[in-house]
C-alpha cells in the first residue's frame, strides 16, 4: 500500500475502538496468537477475530497461520503520517494503567506452566520469544 492509496479515514476508524486499541497494545513488541487475546481480553474469539480483521483491512496488522493457530503482528503503514500516528498511539497506550494491566496478563498467560505444557493442559501456540525471555 503506497502513501497515495492509503485509506487514512479507515486508519483513524481502526484506532477509534477500545478493543482494537487493546489489541494493538498487546501487539506492540511481538507477534501474538489469537488464543492469547481471548485469555487476556476475556472476549469471545469471534469478536476478537472481527476486530483483528478490521485492523488487517486498515493495514495495521498482518496475520500468518501456523497449523491451527493464527498469529498477528503489527505492520508499519507505508503512509509516513499514519506510521508516526501509530507510533505515538502505541507509546500513549504504554502509559495507560489498563493497558499495562493487559500487558501483564499477557505475560502471565504466555509464561504460565499451564500454557507451557503441564500434563493434561491445553497447548496453545507459543508466543514470540519476547514474551518470556525479554521479561524474565
Secondary structure as UniProt FT lines:
FT   TURN            3..5
FT   HELIX           8..15
FT   HELIX           18..27
FT   TURN            28..29
FT   STRAND          32..33
FT   HELIX           34..41
FT   HELIX           45..57
FT   TURN            58..59
FT   STRAND          61..66
FT   TURN            67..68
FT   STRAND          69..74
FT   HELIX           80..95
FT   HELIX           97..111
FT   TURN            113..117
FT   TURN            119..120
FT   HELIX           130..133
FT   TURN            134..135
//
